[in-house]
Amino acid sequence: MQILNWVPTLLLIFSFFGLFSSESVAQVAPVCSESDRAALLGFKAKIVKDTTDSLSTWIGKECCDGGWEGVQCNEAGRVTVLQLQRPDKDSTLYMKGTLSSSLSNLPFLEVLIVSGMKQITGPIPQGFSNLTHLTQLSLEDNFLTGSIPPGLGHLLLLQGLSVSGNRLTGEIPSSLGNIKNLVQINLARNYLRGPIPPTFQNIHGLQYLDLSYNQLSGLIPDFVGHLQNITFIDLSYNQLSGQVPISLFSLAKLQDLSLSHNQLTGKIPVQIEGLKSLTSLSLSSNRFSGNIPASFSRLQNLWYLNLSRNGLSDPLPDTLARGIPSLLSIDLSYNNLSLGTVPDWIRSRQLSDVHLAGCQLQGILPSFTRPDSLGSIDLSDNHFSGGITKFFTNMSSLQKLKLSNNRLKFDLSEIKLPDGLSVIDFSSNQIVGSISSIINNRTSSFLDVLDVSRNQISGKFPAFREGLRLRALNVASNKISGQLPSSLSNLINLEKFDISRNLITGTIPTSLGLLVKLQWLDLSINALSGKIPNSLLGIEALKHASFRANRLCGEIPQGRPFNIFPAAAYAHNLCLCGKPLAPCRGKKSELSQ
């Protein structure tokens, strides 16, 4: 689904009309209002830590001379803009503290943006309802809690409202429907519940509505189809139910629509052809049934189509072979489709993404007419057999490949991966060979995720050279033998490491403790011996670990999280002791030293 970063866009529009232009500021800097300066310093006082260093510029008596970062004033010396945005996605840059109610004492404020600071907590001050000159309010990507103040409905000049990416609870205030000038509403990624307020029907000029990743329930209201100016709707990841109102398919300007991950039912209406401007559509993970309407073929601008994880059934309409001329990405995975083979109209197009997992496909892997355009392929959970040698021919753009749970038979040494292939899932097939054929100097610059679990792979682990980008390595349920190399420490980006159900011997290398990003570690059901090294205490991010069914002995590292993992994580070893198992006695904990 296309994600619109609308805040900078709106600021650009305001800048065009002179709100932020240098012409709106007098040649001689205005004198800062003492009350406004006090309000700003009240905000600063509630920020206990500022690694962005923005507030370090808030010194001296003059807040309107351009020296106070993020602050702009009008000619009368009254603050009109407070814009504090984290400059990039660097997690080391943030503000810690609370959102001070002193900002309510800026009566001429037109733009208030405090976003991306991550550790600003507490509620949205009720007093913000007094900022009646506000046209833009963005408090996104902080850690704000409590409910959305109903008083925000008094901000009748507001055009853009975003409080996304916080921890807000309660229902969406119906009072927001009073703000008839709203163009953009973004309340996504919170814990909001209840229905979509019926008062939203009053916001006739609404262009952008994002309520995704909440706990909203009830029906999609019919009035959504009356918002004739709207171009973006994302209601995904909620608990909305019932059928999609037919009125929604009359929105001729709508470009992006996501209703995925809800509990929507019924058939996809044939009236979908009314969405003349639609470019992106996701209806995945609902309970839609029936056939895919032939009217899809009339969506001339649609490039992204995701209908996966529903109950859609055969046959596919013949009109799709001639329609949807702009299509680049298609996902029909996990429906009630029995396609047999990949349809010619998919194989012959210049597509970037082809996802047909669980579509009852069989035979050998398909050949594509334009393989150079493919960036992502998912043909998992089908019945493909045979080899893979010719499959990669001319796939110069391929980045993600998932072929898990098929009947493929090939030796890893027979394939040459395309440069740039970052995600590989070959799990649950009949693959043989050694993983050293895939993990080598050539792939070190592009391979991020490798899952070859539940195959017949043998041989030993290769030496892991510096520079490997691997974030996930899963070789569980194979026949890999030998010892874990100490060069594991070179996998500095590794977050998941699963070698369970193999024939690994020797000790757990102490260098494993240098993988500080590791969150998932499974060494179970092997023949590992010796102690669990205390160096593993350095992996503070670890959320799951299992050492079950080995030959380990000695004291379990006595520190979090190892001493609070369930006892089952250490079961069926020789003589492990210490929390969460029984205490070590005498020198038994030293038997393996």
N, C-alpha and C positions, 0 to 999 in steps of 0.2 A: 504494500500500500504506500502510495506516495505521501511523504511527510512534508508539510509546508511550514517553513520557519517564518511565520507571518509577522512576528513582532518587528524584525528589521524592515520588512516590507512596508508596514504601516508607518514606521518612523521615516522612511524615505518619502512616503506620500506627504507626511506633515512637513518634511524639510522642503518639498517642492512648493508648498503653499506659504513658506516663509517662517514656519514656527521655529525651526532651528537654524535658519540662515543667519549669516553674519549681519545681514541688513536689518534683522529684527532687534539687534543690540545696538545701542547708541555708540557713537564713535568714542565718547568718553564713558568709561565704565560707570554704571549706576551705583549708588551707595546702597549697600545691603541693609534691608530692614532688620532692626535689632530683634524683633519678635521672630522673624523667619530664621535668623541665625541661631537663636535659642532653640527653635524647634529642631533644626538640623543637628545641633550639638546634643539634644536630647536623644535623637536616634543613635548618634555615635556612642553615647554613654552606655547604651544597652548592648553594644557589640563588644564582647569581651576579648575577641581575637579576630584579627583581619590579616590573613596571609596574602590577600590581593594588594595590600598596601594602598588601596584607594582612599581610605579615611585618613591616612597620614598626611594628606594634602589639606585637610580641613583644619587649618591653623590661621591665626590672625583674625582681625575683626571684619575683613572684607570678604564676603562669600560670593560676590557677584562679579569679581574681576576676572573670572575664568580660571582661577587658581585652585578652586575647590572641585576636585574631580567629580563629574556627574551632575554638577549643579549649574543651572542656567536661570537667568532672571530677565524680567522685562525692564523697560526704561525707567520704571518707578522704583526699581530696586526690590521688587517682590519676586520670590522664587516661583518659577513656573514649571521647571523640569527637574526631577531627581531621577537619574538613570544610572543604576549600579548593576552592571551585568558582568558575570565572570567572563574574562576575555577568551577563554578556550575551555576544553574539557579536561584540563589538568586537575586531577583530584586533590593536589596539594594547595590549590587556590580556593579559598572559601572564607566566609564570615561566620563566626559563632556568636550566638546571642539571641535576643528576641527582637521582635518588630515593635518599636516604640510607638505608643499612642501619641507622642509629641508631634509626629508628622501630620496629625489631624489639625495642627495649628498653622498650616500653610494654606491660607484661604484662596490664594491665587494659583495653586498648583494645577497644572493641566496634564502633565505626564508623570506618572509614578511607576518606576520600574526597579524592582529589587529582585533579581532572578539569578538562578544558578548558584546560589551561595551555599546550598546543601545543609548547613548547620544552623540556620536561623529557625528557631523553634517558637512554640507558643501560638496563640490565636491571632487571627486578623483583627486588629483593633476595631471595636464598634465605632469609634470616632471617625473612621474613614468615610462614614456616611455624610460628614460635614464638608467633604472636599467636592463641592458642587460644580467646580469648574473642570473637573477631571474629564479628559477625553480618552485617556489610555491608562489602564491599571493592569500591570503585569507583576505577579508575585510567584512565578512558576519556578519549579525545581529548587525548592527550599525544604524545610521540614516542619511546615506549619501544621498545627492541629486545631481541633475544635470544628465548629460549623462555619459555613459561609454566612456572614452577618446579613440578615434581611435588610438592614439599613442601606446596603449598597444599591438597593432599588431606588434610592433617592438621587442617584448620580445620573440625572436625566440627559446629560451631555455626553455620557460615556459611549465611545464607539468600539473600543477593544477591551475585553476582559479576559485575563488568563490567570488562573490559580492552579494550573496543572502541575503534576509531579510533587504533591505534598502528601499530608496524612489527614486530610480533611474528612469529616464524617457528617452524618445527618442527611437530611433531604436538601435538594436544590430549592432555595427560596423562591416561592412564586412571585415575590416582589421584583425579581430580575426582569420579569415580563413588562414592567413599567418603563424600562429603558428602551424606548422605541427607536433610538438612534444606533443601537448596537449593530455592528457589522460582523464582529467576530466574537465568539464565545468558546473558550477552551477551559474545560473543567476536568480534563483527562487525568488518569493516573492518581486517583484518590480512593476514598472508601465511601463515596456517596451512595445513598440508597433511595428507595422509593421511586415514584414515577417521574417521567419527564413532565415538567409543569405545563398545564394547559395554557398558562398565560404567555408562553413563548410564542403563541400564535399572533400576538400583538406586535412582534418584532418583524415587520414586513420587509425591512431592508437587509435582513441577516444573510450573510454570504458564506460564513464559515462556522460550523458547529462540530465540536469535538467533545464527546462525553465518554470516550472509551476508557477501558480499564477502571471501572467502578463496580458497584453492586446494584445498579438500577434494575427495576423490575416493572412488570406490567406490559401493556401493549405499546407498539410504536404508534403515537397518536396520528390520526388522520390529517391534522392540520399541517404536519410536516410537508405534505404535498402541496400546500398553499404558499410556501415560502419561495416564490417564483424567482428570487434573485440569488438563491443559494447555489454555491459551486462545490462545496465540500461538506460531507456528512460522514462522521465516524462514530458509530454507536457500538463498536466491537467490544468484546470481553465484558459483557454485562450479563443480566439474567432476564432479558426481554423475551417475551413469549407471544404466542398467537401468530397470525398471518401478517405479512407486509401489506399495509394499506395500498390499494390500487392507485390512490391519488399521488403517491410518491413517484410514480412512473410518468408523471406529467411535467417533471422538473426539467425543462429544456436546457437550462444552463448548468445543470449538475455535471461535474467532471469526475469527482472522486466519491465513491460510496462504499463504505465497509460496515457490514452488519454481522461480521464473523463472530464466532464463539458466543452465541446466545442460545435460546431455546425456541427459535422460530420454526413454524410448521407450515404445512400446506405445499402447494405447487408454486414454482416460480412463475409469476403471471406473464402471459404472452405480451402484455402491455409494456414489457420492459423495453421494447423498441422505441418508446417515447423518450427515452433518455438520450437525445440526439447528440449531446456534447460529451457523453460519458467516456472517460479514458481509462479508469481503474475501477474494478468491481470485485469485492470479496464477500462471498456469502458462506464461507467455509465454517465447518463445525457448528452446524445447526441441525434441524430435523426436516429439511426440505425433502419432498418425495416427488414421484412422477418423472416425466421426461424433461430433458433440457429443451426449452421452447425453440422452435425454428426461427422465431423472431430475433434471436441473438445475432443472426447473420446480418441484420440491418444496422448494427451498431458500428458505424463507419470509423469512429475515432478510438474504439476500445483497443488498448494495447496490453492490459493486465487483466486476466480472468482467473479467479480462484473459486471453484465450486466444490472443493475437497471436503471430505468427511461429512457427507449428508447421506440421504437414502435415494439418490437419483438413479434411475434405471434405464436400460436399453429401450430403443436404439438411439444412437446419436442422430440428430437430424441431418439429412443429406445437404441441406442448405449451408451447413458450416464449411463445406468444401469450397464454396464460392464466396462466402461472406466473411465478415470481420477482417477487412483488408489490412488494418493497422496492427493486428495481433502480434505481440512479441513474447508474451509469457502466458502459459496455460497450465492449470492444475486441476485435474479431475480425479485425484487420488481418493481411494477409500470411499467409494459409493457402491451401488449395486450394479456396476457395469461389468459386463463380460465381453471385452473388446476382441479377445483372441490375438489380434495383431495391432500394432500401432497404426492408426488410420493414415492413409496416404496423404490426406490434407494436413496432417501434423508433420509427417516425415519430410514433405516436400517444401515446407515453408521455411523462411528465414527467421527462426525463433531463437530467443535467448534462453528461455526456460521451458523445459518439458518435464512435467511431473505427472506420472501415470502409475503411481504406486497402488498396488492392490486392485488392479483392473483386469485380472484374469488373463494376462498376456502370456504367450507361450512361444515355443520355437527358439531360434537363435536370436541374439541381440540385434535390434534393427539397425539398418544403415540410413543415414540422413542425407538428403540432397545438399543441404547447406551446413555441414558439420562445423565450419569455421565460425559460425555465429553463435553456437551453443555455449552458454556460460554455466548452466546448472541443469543436471539430469537426475531425476529420481524415478527409477523403475523397480523399486523394492517390492517385496511381497507379491511376486508374480511367479511364473513357472518357466523362466528362461533356462535354457541348458546350453551345453557346448562351451566354446572358448570365448576369449575376449581380444585376441591378438589384433584383429583388423578394426575393432570397434573405435580405437583412438585415432584412426587415420584422419588427418587434417583438422582435428579438434584443437585448434590453436588458442581458442579463447576459453576453454573449459576450466572452471574453477571449483565446482562442486559436483561430485558423482556419488550416487547412492544406488547400489545394486544388491542390497542385503536381502536375505531370505529368498533366494532363487535356487537353481540347481546347476550353477556354473561350475565347470571343471577346467582349471588351467594352473600352470606353474607360474609363480610370481616372477620368475626369471625371464619369462617369455614376453613380458610387457615393458614398454617404455612410456612412462607417464608424460603427458604434455607439460611443458614448462608453465607454471602458474597454477597448477591443480592443487588447491589448498585443503579440500575436504574429500576424503575417500572413505566409503563405507562398503566393504566387501563381506560383512559379517554373515554368518549362516549360509555358507555355500559349501563347495567341496574343493577348496583351493589348497594346493600343496606348495612346497618351496620354502624359502627362508625370507624373513622380513628384511634381511640385509639387501635384498634386491630392490626394496622400496626406500628404505631409510639409508641414504648415502649422501655423498658430497653434493651431487647434482640436485637432489630434492631438498637439501637443507635450507635453501633460500625461499621456498614457497610452500612446503607442506606444513599445515597447521593441525589437522585432525586425521588420525588413521585408526580405523576400526576394522580389524580382520579377525575378530573373535568368532568362535564356533566354526572352525574350519579344520584342516588337517596339516597345518603349517608345522614344520619341524626346524631343526638346526638350532643355532645358538644366537643370543643377542649380539649384535655388532657393537663395536666401540662407537660411542656417541661423540662425534666431534663438536667443537665449538661452532656456534652459529645456527644450530637447529632451532626452528621456530615452533616446534611441536607444542601444542597446548593440550592435546588429548591423545593418549596411546592406549589402545585396548586390544590385547592379544589373548584374551581369556579363552579357555576351552580349546586349546591346541595341543601340540606335542613338542613344544619348545623345551630344550634341555640346557644343561650347563649352568653357569653362575651369572648373577647380575653383575655387570661391569661397574667399576668405581666411576667410570666416565658418565654415569647417569647424572652426575652433578652438572654436566654441560646442558642438560635440558631445563634451562633456567625459567622457561615460560610454561612448564608443564603444570596443568591444573587437574588432570585426571590420568591415573596410571593404574591399569588393571591387568595383572598377569595371572589371575586365578586359574586353577584347573589346568596346570601344565606340569612339567617335570623339572622345575628349577631346583637346583641344589646349592650348597654353600651357604654363606652367611649373608645377612642383610648389610650391604655396604653402608658405612657411616656417612658417606657422601650423599646418601639419599636425603639427609637432613638439610642439605643446601637448597632443596627445591621448595623455597619458601612460599610459592604461589599454589602449591598442591592443595586441592580441596577434597579429592577422592583418591584413596589408596586401597587397593585390594591385592593382597599377596596370598590369599587363602588357597588351600588344597594344592600344595606343592611339597617339596622335601627340604625346605629351608631349615637350617640349624643355627645354634648359637643364640645370642641374646638379641633382643630388640634394642638397637643402639639408642642411647640417651640423646644423641644428636638430632633425633627426630622431633624432640621438643622444640626445635627451631621452626617447625612448620605450624605456625600459629593459625593459619587459615583453614586447617584441616577440619572437614565436617563429617567425613565418613572414613573409617579404616577397618580392615579385617585381616587378621593374621591367623585365622582359623585353620586347623588341620594341617599343621606343619610339624617340625621336630624342634621347636623353639624351647628354650629353657632360660631361667633367670628372672630377675625382677622386671616387671613392666615399667617403662619410664613413668616416674611419679610426678606428673604435671599435666595440666590441661593441654589437649583434650583426652590424652591417653588413659588417664585414671578415671575418666567418667564415661568412656565408651561402654556399651553393654558387655557383660561377661561373655556373651556368645561370640564376640569379635576375637576372643583369645582361646576359645574352646578347642579341645582335641589336639593339644600339643604335649610335649614331654613333661615339662615341669615349670611352666610359667607361674609367677606368684606376684603378689602385690595388687593393690586396687586396680580394677574392680574384682579381682579374684582374692583368694585367701592370702593373708599376710605371709611374707617369706619368713622361714624359720632357720636359725643357725646359719650355716654357710651354703644352704641349698641354692640361694640366689647367686652363688659364685661358681656353681658347678661348670658353667660353660665358659668361664673366663680363661 
